[in-house]
């Protein structure tokens, strides 16, 4: 029985989730504060404010939990160090609305994982509250995208008229180059991954314009090449089945080249996008029985992971990569004692 007087220590899973969420929310506060400062659409402004308040609330709660547990609070990011709120507009309000919607989708997945990784009652309750808040954000952002005609729906499929069972290996393997039509799960993943890459390309376009460090700028430009290549591949798979593909967000980026976000903050966000891509590609692979599609995702996932290593090296070189909680190095402790 858990009680106030005998609080059970945090598990590795709980600490890991709290630590990364603190970094994510402290970074989000910087970005959302800038978006709010530049927003002109009176319908989108309240949603940015709502998102910002959620991140601020999370930071306060996580700080309290870690402090009570005598754990150091991550350094994270701050408005003072990592964003210039007076910088010119970099992204349109439409882009920001879509950004909030996609981040809400990601939050639904990550918070569900955090709930399942939590054992202590107060931590479980906290993440269940986060999940409820994020569901609210997702609904509000989706409704607003729909009302503004900015929501890209996944393609529709014909109605099933009868139950059928797979009778040939052709369902999985290509036979003499023949490919069966895409199943619903494959369509959904191709569409969603194309959409996420389009948003990522737009994000990196803005980042590359305002990056200060030469290595960082080159890293973003390489990311643009990778993202555009992945978009073409996903689009081609959809077009093979005569299915529509979502448009990009390139036109929603301004021509500003003024310092806006710190290179450290932009590298952190890009690393997060890379990690998400690996996870989404893995899920798509497991739910795409057609051999050529699974092979494509595996190949692209490896490319993204190699790109991730380049980013980690830049962050380490510049002292931007905050070390996550680690297990004790017992061998080092023994050597130190002697």
Order of alpha helices (4+ residues) and beta strands (2+ residues): alpha-alpha-alpha-alpha-alpha-alpha-alpha-alpha-alpha-alpha
